[in-house]
Amino acid sequence: MVSRWSYQLLSMAQDRSPYNLTEAIAIARMIPSGTDAYEEAQRQIQSWQKMLEPLPVPAPVEEETGTDSQY
C-alpha cells in the first residue's frame, strides 16, 4: 500500500515538473525513505535542483590596449 502510494507521489511530481519544479520537488520529498520509489525520487530531486540553479555569470573580458594587436 505505501509502495503504491509512493509511486503515485513520484508520478504526480513528474507530471508537475514541466510546469513547476519547486512544487515537483516538494511532492517528491514527501516520499518516505525505505519505499521502492524513494531512490528514484532522490535522483529526480537532484536533477530538478540542478535545473533551478542559476547559470554562472561570465567574467568580464578585458580588452587589450596595446598598439601591437593583430586582427
PDB file with one MODEL, atoms N, CA, C and O in Angstrom:
MODEL        1
ATOM      1  N   MET A   1       0.824  -1.195   0.000  1.00  0.00           N
ATOM      2  CA  MET A   1       0.000   0.000   0.000  1.00  0.00           C
ATOM      3  C   MET A   1       0.869   1.260   0.000  1.00  0.00           C
ATOM      4  O   MET A   1       0.653   2.157  -0.815  1.00  0.00           O
ATOM      5  N   VAL A   2       1.847   1.334   0.905  1.00  0.00           N
ATOM      6  CA  VAL A   2       2.728   2.501   0.971  1.00  0.00           C
ATOM      7  C   VAL A   2       3.570   2.591  -0.292  1.00  0.00           C
ATOM      8  O   VAL A   2       3.838   3.687  -0.786  1.00  0.00           O
ATOM      9  N   SER A   3       3.986   1.451  -0.813  1.00  0.00           N
ATOM     10  CA  SER A   3       4.790   1.443  -2.033  1.00  0.00           C
ATOM     11  C   SER A   3       4.005   2.024  -3.203  1.00  0.00           C
ATOM     12  O   SER A   3       4.534   2.828  -3.971  1.00  0.00           O
ATOM     13  N   ARG A   4       2.762   1.624  -3.339  1.00  0.00           N
ATOM     14  CA  ARG A   4       1.935   2.141  -4.430  1.00  0.00           C
ATOM     15  C   ARG A   4       1.703   3.645  -4.258  1.00  0.00           C
ATOM     16  O   ARG A   4       1.754   4.404  -5.226  1.00  0.00           O
ATOM     17  N   TRP A   5       1.450   4.062  -3.028  1.00  0.00           N
ATOM     18  CA  TRP A   5       1.242   5.477  -2.726  1.00  0.00           C
ATOM     19  C   TRP A   5       2.499   6.278  -3.059  1.00  0.00           C
ATOM     20  O   TRP A   5       2.404   7.377  -3.605  1.00  0.00           O
ATOM     21  N   SER A   6       3.682   5.733  -2.735  1.00  0.00           N
ATOM     22  CA  SER A   6       4.926   6.456  -3.012  1.00  0.00           C
ATOM     23  C   SER A   6       5.150   6.604  -4.517  1.00  0.00           C
ATOM     24  O   SER A   6       5.636   7.641  -4.967  1.00  0.00           O
ATOM     25  N   TYR A   7       4.804   5.589  -5.293  1.00  0.00           N
ATOM     26  CA  TYR A   7       4.919   5.705  -6.752  1.00  0.00           C
ATOM     27  C   TYR A   7       3.897   6.696  -7.318  1.00  0.00           C
ATOM     28  O   TYR A   7       4.171   7.378  -8.306  1.00  0.00           O
ATOM     29  N   GLN A   8       2.734   6.771  -6.699  1.00  0.00           N
ATOM     30  CA  GLN A   8       1.747   7.761  -7.133  1.00  0.00           C
ATOM     31  C   GLN A   8       2.271   9.178  -6.884  1.00  0.00           C
ATOM     32  O   GLN A   8       2.094  10.066  -7.719  1.00  0.00           O
ATOM     33  N   LEU A   9       2.912   9.382  -5.737  1.00  0.00           N
ATOM     34  CA  LEU A   9       3.515  10.687  -5.453  1.00  0.00           C
ATOM     35  C   LEU A   9       4.606  11.008  -6.467  1.00  0.00           C
ATOM     36  O   LEU A   9       4.680  12.130  -6.967  1.00  0.00           O
ATOM     37  N   LEU A  10       5.445  10.036  -6.768  1.00  0.00           N
ATOM     38  CA  LEU A  10       6.509  10.248  -7.747  1.00  0.00           C
ATOM     39  C   LEU A  10       5.915  10.612  -9.106  1.00  0.00           C
ATOM     40  O   LEU A  10       6.416  11.505  -9.789  1.00  0.00           O
ATOM     41  N   SER A  11       4.862   9.926  -9.485  1.00  0.00           N
ATOM     42  CA  SER A  11       4.198  10.223 -10.751  1.00  0.00           C
ATOM     43  C   SER A  11       3.616  11.638 -10.748  1.00  0.00           C
ATOM     44  O   SER A  11       3.708  12.348 -11.749  1.00  0.00           O
ATOM     45  N   MET A  12       3.024  12.045  -9.636  1.00  0.00           N
ATOM     46  CA  MET A  12       2.488  13.402  -9.521  1.00  0.00           C
ATOM     47  C   MET A  12       3.607  14.430  -9.652  1.00  0.00           C
ATOM     48  O   MET A  12       3.448  15.446 -10.328  1.00  0.00           O
ATOM     49  N   ALA A  13       4.731  14.162  -9.006  1.00  0.00           N
ATOM     50  CA  ALA A  13       5.868  15.079  -9.073  1.00  0.00           C
ATOM     51  C   ALA A  13       6.382  15.188 -10.505  1.00  0.00           C
ATOM     52  O   ALA A  13       6.672  16.286 -10.982  1.00  0.00           O
ATOM     53  N   GLN A  14       6.495  14.070 -11.181  1.00  0.00           N
ATOM     54  CA  GLN A  14       6.970  14.080 -12.564  1.00  0.00           C
ATOM     55  C   GLN A  14       5.988  14.802 -13.485  1.00  0.00           C
ATOM     56  O   GLN A  14       6.402  15.499 -14.412  1.00  0.00           O
ATOM     57  N   ASP A  15       4.705  14.639 -13.234  1.00  0.00           N
ATOM     58  CA  ASP A  15       3.697  15.340 -14.034  1.00  0.00           C
ATOM     59  C   ASP A  15       3.776  16.849 -13.821  1.00  0.00           C
ATOM     60  O   ASP A  15       3.537  17.622 -14.748  1.00  0.00           O
ATOM     61  N   ARG A  16       4.108  17.263 -12.614  1.00  0.00           N
ATOM     62  CA  ARG A  16       4.169  18.681 -12.279  1.00  0.00           C
ATOM     63  C   ARG A  16       5.458  19.343 -12.760  1.00  0.00           C
ATOM     64  O   ARG A  16       5.481  20.552 -12.991  1.00  0.00           O
ATOM     65  N   SER A  17       6.521  18.573 -12.911  1.00  0.00           N
ATOM     66  CA  SER A  17       7.853  19.136 -13.183  1.00  0.00           C
ATOM     67  C   SER A  17       7.950  20.030 -14.418  1.00  0.00           C
ATOM     68  O   SER A  17       8.687  21.015 -14.368  1.00  0.00           O
ATOM     69  N   PRO A  18       7.261  19.756 -15.514  1.00  0.00           N
ATOM     70  CA  PRO A  18       7.400  20.668 -16.658  1.00  0.00           C
ATOM     71  C   PRO A  18       6.843  22.066 -16.389  1.00  0.00           C
ATOM     72  O   PRO A  18       7.198  23.023 -17.078  1.00  0.00           O
ATOM     73  N   TYR A  19       5.980  22.179 -15.397  1.00  0.00           N
ATOM     74  CA  TYR A  19       5.298  23.442 -15.130  1.00  0.00           C
ATOM     75  C   TYR A  19       5.818  24.156 -13.891  1.00  0.00           C
ATOM     76  O   TYR A  19       5.852  25.386 -13.850  1.00  0.00           O
ATOM     77  N   ASN A  20       6.226  23.382 -12.871  1.00  0.00           N
ATOM     78  CA  ASN A  20       6.635  23.989 -11.612  1.00  0.00           C
ATOM     79  C   ASN A  20       7.604  23.053 -10.892  1.00  0.00           C
ATOM     80  O   ASN A  20       7.186  22.136 -10.185  1.00  0.00           O
ATOM     81  N   LEU A  21       8.889  23.291 -11.078  1.00  0.00           N
ATOM     82  CA  LEU A  21       9.899  22.411 -10.474  1.00  0.00           C
ATOM     83  C   LEU A  21       9.884  22.480  -8.955  1.00  0.00           C
ATOM     84  O   LEU A  21      10.116  21.473  -8.286  1.00  0.00           O
ATOM     85  N   THR A  22       9.615  23.654  -8.407  1.00  0.00           N
ATOM     86  CA  THR A  22       9.598  23.796  -6.950  1.00  0.00           C
ATOM     87  C   THR A  22       8.513  22.917  -6.340  1.00  0.00           C
ATOM     88  O   THR A  22       8.753  22.244  -5.339  1.00  0.00           O
ATOM     89  N   GLU A  23       7.331  22.918  -6.928  1.00  0.00           N
ATOM     90  CA  GLU A  23       6.250  22.055  -6.437  1.00  0.00           C
ATOM     91  C   GLU A  23       6.573  20.583  -6.664  1.00  0.00           C
ATOM     92  O   GLU A  23       6.272  19.744  -5.815  1.00  0.00           O
ATOM     93  N   ALA A  24       7.176  20.268  -7.791  1.00  0.00           N
ATOM     94  CA  ALA A  24       7.548  18.878  -8.074  1.00  0.00           C
ATOM     95  C   ALA A  24       8.514  18.361  -7.016  1.00  0.00           C
ATOM     96  O   ALA A  24       8.379  17.233  -6.542  1.00  0.00           O
ATOM     97  N   ILE A  25       9.487  19.186  -6.650  1.00  0.00           N
ATOM     98  CA  ILE A  25      10.452  18.800  -5.614  1.00  0.00           C
ATOM     99  C   ILE A  25       9.741  18.603  -4.281  1.00  0.00           C
ATOM    100  O   ILE A  25      10.014  17.636  -3.569  1.00  0.00           O
ATOM    101  N   ALA A  26       8.836  19.508  -3.941  1.00  0.00           N
ATOM    102  CA  ALA A  26       8.101  19.388  -2.676  1.00  0.00           C
ATOM    103  C   ALA A  26       7.293  18.096  -2.628  1.00  0.00           C
ATOM    104  O   ALA A  26       7.250  17.432  -1.593  1.00  0.00           O
ATOM    105  N   ILE A  27       6.663  17.740  -3.723  1.00  0.00           N
ATOM    106  CA  ILE A  27       5.888  16.495  -3.773  1.00  0.00           C
ATOM    107  C   ILE A  27       6.816  15.294  -3.633  1.00  0.00           C
ATOM    108  O   ILE A  27       6.529  14.375  -2.865  1.00  0.00           O
ATOM    109  N   ALA A  28       7.923  15.293  -4.366  1.00  0.00           N
ATOM    110  CA  ALA A  28       8.858  14.158  -4.321  1.00  0.00           C
ATOM    111  C   ALA A  28       9.466  13.987  -2.934  1.00  0.00           C
ATOM    112  O   ALA A  28       9.772  12.867  -2.526  1.00  0.00           O
ATOM    113  N   ARG A  29       9.643  15.078  -2.213  1.00  0.00           N
ATOM    114  CA  ARG A  29      10.205  14.996  -0.854  1.00  0.00           C
ATOM    115  C   ARG A  29       9.245  14.341   0.130  1.00  0.00           C
ATOM    116  O   ARG A  29       9.662  13.947   1.219  1.00  0.00           O
ATOM    117  N   MET A  30       7.993  14.217  -0.221  1.00  0.00           N
ATOM    118  CA  MET A  30       7.013  13.567   0.652  1.00  0.00           C
ATOM    119  C   MET A  30       7.132  12.046   0.604  1.00  0.00           C
ATOM    120  O   MET A  30       6.533  11.356   1.429  1.00  0.00           O
ATOM    121  N   ILE A  31       7.889  11.518  -0.342  1.00  0.00           N
ATOM    122  CA  ILE A  31       8.036  10.067  -0.482  1.00  0.00           C
ATOM    123  C   ILE A  31       8.926   9.547   0.645  1.00  0.00           C
ATOM    124  O   ILE A  31      10.075   9.971   0.770  1.00  0.00           O
ATOM    125  N   PRO A  32       8.411   8.641   1.456  1.00  0.00           N
ATOM    126  CA  PRO A  32       9.176   8.169   2.611  1.00  0.00           C
ATOM    127  C   PRO A  32      10.377   7.299   2.222  1.00  0.00           C
ATOM    128  O   PRO A  32      10.327   6.525   1.266  1.00  0.00           O
ATOM    129  N   SER A  33      11.452   7.453   2.992  1.00  0.00           N
ATOM    130  CA  SER A  33      12.609   6.581   2.778  1.00  0.00           C
ATOM    131  C   SER A  33      12.188   5.151   3.102  1.00  0.00           C
ATOM    132  O   SER A  33      11.291   4.918   3.912  1.00  0.00           O
ATOM    133  N   GLY A  34      12.841   4.222   2.466  1.00  0.00           N
ATOM    134  CA  GLY A  34      12.504   2.823   2.680  1.00  0.00           C
ATOM    135  C   GLY A  34      11.466   2.300   1.705  1.00  0.00           C
ATOM    136  O   GLY A  34      11.193   1.100   1.669  1.00  0.00           O
ATOM    137  N   THR A  35      10.883   3.194   0.910  1.00  0.00           N
ATOM    138  CA  THR A  35       9.934   2.741  -0.108  1.00  0.00           C
ATOM    139  C   THR A  35      10.682   2.526  -1.415  1.00  0.00           C
ATOM    140  O   THR A  35      11.788   3.031  -1.604  1.00  0.00           O
ATOM    141  N   ASP A  36      10.067   1.775  -2.306  1.00  0.00           N
ATOM    142  CA  ASP A  36      10.703   1.471  -3.585  1.00  0.00           C
ATOM    143  C   ASP A  36      10.943   2.723  -4.423  1.00  0.00           C
ATOM    144  O   ASP A  36      11.915   2.785  -5.176  1.00  0.00           O
ATOM    145  N   ALA A  37      10.080   3.708  -4.300  1.00  0.00           N
ATOM    146  CA  ALA A  37      10.180   4.912  -5.130  1.00  0.00           C
ATOM    147  C   ALA A  37      11.166   5.940  -4.572  1.00  0.00           C
ATOM    148  O   ALA A  37      11.488   6.913  -5.253  1.00  0.00           O
ATOM    149  N   TYR A  38      11.643   5.739  -3.358  1.00  0.00           N
ATOM    150  CA  TYR A  38      12.468   6.753  -2.695  1.00  0.00           C
ATOM    151  C   TYR A  38      13.743   7.084  -3.465  1.00  0.00           C
ATOM    152  O   TYR A  38      14.040   8.257  -3.687  1.00  0.00           O
ATOM    153  N   GLU A  39      14.493   6.074  -3.870  1.00  0.00           N
ATOM    154  CA  GLU A  39      15.765   6.314  -4.566  1.00  0.00           C
ATOM    155  C   GLU A  39      15.550   7.066  -5.876  1.00  0.00           C
ATOM    156  O   GLU A  39      16.292   7.995  -6.194  1.00  0.00           O
ATOM    157  N   GLU A  40      14.545   6.667  -6.625  1.00  0.00           N
ATOM    158  CA  GLU A  40      14.234   7.363  -7.875  1.00  0.00           C
ATOM    159  C   GLU A  40      13.824   8.802  -7.594  1.00  0.00           C
ATOM    160  O   GLU A  40      14.198   9.713  -8.331  1.00  0.00           O
ATOM    161  N   ALA A  41      13.060   9.004  -6.535  1.00  0.00           N
ATOM    162  CA  ALA A  41      12.647  10.360  -6.167  1.00  0.00           C
ATOM    163  C   ALA A  41      13.862  11.219  -5.827  1.00  0.00           C
ATOM    164  O   ALA A  41      13.923  12.385  -6.214  1.00  0.00           O
ATOM    165  N   GLN A  42      14.821  10.656  -5.112  1.00  0.00           N
ATOM    166  CA  GLN A  42      16.023  11.414  -4.753  1.00  0.00           C
ATOM    167  C   GLN A  42      16.827  11.795  -5.996  1.00  0.00           C
ATOM    168  O   GLN A  42      17.333  12.913  -6.088  1.00  0.00           O
ATOM    169  N   ARG A  43      16.943  10.881  -6.939  1.00  0.00           N
ATOM    170  CA  ARG A  43      17.641  11.199  -8.199  1.00  0.00           C
ATOM    171  C   ARG A  43      16.912  12.304  -8.958  1.00  0.00           C
ATOM    172  O   ARG A  43      17.531  13.213  -9.509  1.00  0.00           O
ATOM    173  N   GLN A  44      15.607  12.207  -8.975  1.00  0.00           N
ATOM    174  CA  GLN A  44      14.802  13.198  -9.682  1.00  0.00           C
ATOM    175  C   GLN A  44      14.938  14.569  -9.012  1.00  0.00           C
ATOM    176  O   GLN A  44      15.062  15.584  -9.697  1.00  0.00           O
ATOM    177  N   ILE A  45      14.915  14.597  -7.690  1.00  0.00           N
ATOM    178  CA  ILE A  45      15.067  15.853  -6.945  1.00  0.00           C
ATOM    179  C   ILE A  45      16.404  16.499  -7.276  1.00  0.00           C
ATOM    180  O   ILE A  45      16.463  17.701  -7.534  1.00  0.00           O
ATOM    181  N   GLN A  46      17.475  15.718  -7.273  1.00  0.00           N
ATOM    182  CA  GLN A  46      18.800  16.265  -7.597  1.00  0.00           C
ATOM    183  C   GLN A  46      18.817  16.849  -9.004  1.00  0.00           C
ATOM    184  O   GLN A  46      19.376  17.923  -9.227  1.00  0.00           O
ATOM    185  N   SER A  47      18.218  16.157  -9.934  1.00  0.00           N
ATOM    186  CA  SER A  47      18.168  16.638 -11.313  1.00  0.00           C
ATOM    187  C   SER A  47      17.390  17.948 -11.401  1.00  0.00           C
ATOM    188  O   SER A  47      17.832  18.893 -12.055  1.00  0.00           O
ATOM    189  N   TRP A  48      16.250  18.005 -10.753  1.00  0.00           N
ATOM    190  CA  TRP A  48      15.430  19.218 -10.788  1.00  0.00           C
ATOM    191  C   TRP A  48      16.133  20.380 -10.098  1.00  0.00           C
ATOM    192  O   TRP A  48      16.051  21.518 -10.560  1.00  0.00           O
ATOM    193  N   GLN A  49      16.827  20.101  -8.992  1.00  0.00           N
ATOM    194  CA  GLN A  49      17.529  21.176  -8.294  1.00  0.00           C
ATOM    195  C   GLN A  49      18.627  21.767  -9.171  1.00  0.00           C
ATOM    196  O   GLN A  49      18.854  22.977  -9.149  1.00  0.00           O
ATOM    197  N   LYS A  50      19.304  20.933  -9.935  1.00  0.00           N
ATOM    198  CA  LYS A  50      20.324  21.443 -10.855  1.00  0.00           C
ATOM    199  C   LYS A  50      19.700  22.346 -11.911  1.00  0.00           C
ATOM    200  O   LYS A  50      20.306  23.333 -12.328  1.00  0.00           O
ATOM    201  N   MET A  51      18.497  22.008 -12.338  1.00  0.00           N
ATOM    202  CA  MET A  51      17.813  22.832 -13.336  1.00  0.00           C
ATOM    203  C   MET A  51      17.442  24.202 -12.765  1.00  0.00           C
ATOM    204  O   MET A  51      17.337  25.180 -13.505  1.00  0.00           O
ATOM    205  N   LEU A  52      17.247  24.267 -11.457  1.00  0.00           N
ATOM    206  CA  LEU A  52      16.876  25.527 -10.816  1.00  0.00           C
ATOM    207  C   LEU A  52      18.078  26.410 -10.505  1.00  0.00           C
ATOM    208  O   LEU A  52      17.920  27.605 -10.254  1.00  0.00           O
ATOM    209  N   GLU A  53      19.283  25.831 -10.519  1.00  0.00           N
ATOM    210  CA  GLU A  53      20.478  26.617 -10.205  1.00  0.00           C
ATOM    211  C   GLU A  53      20.703  27.668 -11.285  1.00  0.00           C
ATOM    212  O   GLU A  53      20.579  27.385 -12.476  1.00  0.00           O
ATOM    213  N   PRO A  54      21.036  28.888 -10.855  1.00  0.00           N
ATOM    214  CA  PRO A  54      21.309  29.927 -11.862  1.00  0.00           C
ATOM    215  C   PRO A  54      22.601  29.627 -12.612  1.00  0.00           C
ATOM    216  O   PRO A  54      23.522  29.009 -12.076  1.00  0.00           O
ATOM    217  N   LEU A  55      22.648  30.070 -13.842  1.00  0.00           N
ATOM    218  CA  LEU A  55      23.863  29.909 -14.638  1.00  0.00           C
ATOM    219  C   LEU A  55      24.950  30.816 -14.075  1.00  0.00           C
ATOM    220  O   LEU A  55      24.648  31.908 -13.594  1.00  0.00           O
ATOM    221  N   PRO A  56      26.201  30.388 -14.126  1.00  0.00           N
ATOM    222  CA  PRO A  56      27.277  31.253 -13.633  1.00  0.00           C
ATOM    223  C   PRO A  56      27.406  32.498 -14.505  1.00  0.00           C
ATOM    224  O   PRO A  56      27.208  32.458 -15.719  1.00  0.00           O
ATOM    225  N   VAL A  57      27.743  33.597 -13.849  1.00  0.00           N
ATOM    226  CA  VAL A  57      27.926  34.852 -14.571  1.00  0.00           C
ATOM    227  C   VAL A  57      29.321  34.842 -15.171  1.00  0.00           C
ATOM    228  O   VAL A  57      30.298  34.652 -14.447  1.00  0.00           O
ATOM    229  N   PRO A  58      29.437  35.043 -16.474  1.00  0.00           N
ATOM    230  CA  PRO A  58      30.767  35.032 -17.086  1.00  0.00           C
ATOM    231  C   PRO A  58      31.592  36.223 -16.603  1.00  0.00           C
ATOM    232  O   PRO A  58      31.064  37.309 -16.364  1.00  0.00           O
ATOM    233  N   ALA A  59      32.884  35.996 -16.466  1.00  0.00           N
ATOM    234  CA  ALA A  59      33.793  37.066 -16.056  1.00  0.00           C
ATOM    235  C   ALA A  59      33.907  38.075 -17.187  1.00  0.00           C
ATOM    236  O   ALA A  59      33.905  37.703 -18.360  1.00  0.00           O
ATOM    237  N   PRO A  60      34.007  39.352 -16.835  1.00  0.00           N
ATOM    238  CA  PRO A  60      34.150  40.357 -17.894  1.00  0.00           C
ATOM    239  C   PRO A  60      35.450  40.161 -18.658  1.00  0.00           C
ATOM    240  O   PRO A  60      36.477  39.799 -18.082  1.00  0.00           O
ATOM    241  N   VAL A  61      35.391  40.403 -19.942  1.00  0.00           N
ATOM    242  CA  VAL A  61      36.560  40.258 -20.806  1.00  0.00           C
ATOM    243  C   VAL A  61      37.242  41.616 -20.897  1.00  0.00           C
ATOM    244  O   VAL A  61      36.630  42.611 -21.288  1.00  0.00           O
ATOM    245  N   GLU A  62      38.511  41.640 -20.531  1.00  0.00           N
ATOM    246  CA  GLU A  62      39.262  42.894 -20.606  1.00  0.00           C
ATOM    247  C   GLU A  62      39.844  43.040 -22.004  1.00  0.00           C
ATOM    248  O   GLU A  62      40.412  42.098 -22.557  1.00  0.00           O
ATOM    249  N   GLU A  63      39.697  44.222 -22.558  1.00  0.00           N
ATOM    250  CA  GLU A  63      40.239  44.482 -23.886  1.00  0.00           C
ATOM    251  C   GLU A  63      41.693  44.893 -23.765  1.00  0.00           C
ATOM    252  O   GLU A  63      42.082  45.595 -22.832  1.00  0.00           O
ATOM    253  N   GLU A  64      42.491  44.442 -24.727  1.00  0.00           N
ATOM    254  CA  GLU A  64      43.896  44.847 -24.755  1.00  0.00           C
ATOM    255  C   GLU A  64      43.982  46.285 -25.244  1.00  0.00           C
ATOM    256  O   GLU A  64      43.260  46.693 -26.153  1.00  0.00           O
ATOM    257  N   THR A  65      44.876  47.041 -24.622  1.00  0.00           N
ATOM    258  CA  THR A  65      45.012  48.450 -25.008  1.00  0.00           C
ATOM    259  C   THR A  65      46.310  48.714 -25.749  1.00  0.00           C
ATOM    260  O   THR A  65      46.615  49.862 -26.074  1.00  0.00           O
ATOM    261  N   GLY A  66      47.071  47.679 -26.018  1.00  0.00           N
ATOM    262  CA  GLY A  66      48.353  47.846 -26.715  1.00  0.00           C
ATOM    263  C   GLY A  66      48.158  48.172 -28.184  1.00  0.00           C
ATOM    264  O   GLY A  66      47.086  47.952 -28.748  1.00  0.00           O
ATOM    265  N   THR A  67      49.213  48.701 -28.796  1.00  0.00           N
ATOM    266  CA  THR A  67      49.144  49.080 -30.210  1.00  0.00           C
ATOM    267  C   THR A  67      49.580  47.954 -31.128  1.00  0.00           C
ATOM    268  O   THR A  67      49.451  48.068 -32.347  1.00  0.00           O
ATOM    269  N   ASP A  68      50.097  46.859 -30.562  1.00  0.00           N
ATOM    270  CA  ASP A  68      50.578  45.773 -31.406  1.00  0.00           C
ATOM    271  C   ASP A  68      49.555  44.640 -31.534  1.00  0.00           C
ATOM    272  O   ASP A  68      49.932  43.497 -31.791  1.00  0.00           O
ATOM    273  N   SER A  69      48.285  44.940 -31.361  1.00  0.00           N
ATOM    274  CA  SER A  69      47.240  43.931 -31.535  1.00  0.00           C
ATOM    275  C   SER A  69      47.091  43.603 -33.011  1.00  0.00           C
ATOM    276  O   SER A  69      47.128  44.484 -33.870  1.00  0.00           O
ATOM    277  N   GLN A  70      46.924  42.326 -33.282  1.00  0.00           N
ATOM    278  CA  GLN A  70      46.758  41.903 -34.670  1.00  0.00           C
ATOM    279  C   GLN A  70      45.344  41.396 -34.866  1.00  0.00           C
ATOM    280  O   GLN A  70      44.796  40.709 -34.005  1.00  0.00           O
ATOM    281  N   TYR A  71      44.763  41.733 -35.988  1.00  0.00           N
ATOM    282  CA  TYR A  71      43.402  41.291 -36.285  1.00  0.00           C
ATOM    283  C   TYR A  71      43.417  40.330 -37.397  1.00  0.00           C
ATOM    284  O   TYR A  71      42.363  39.838 -37.801  1.00  0.00           O
TER     285      TYR A  71
ENDMDL
END
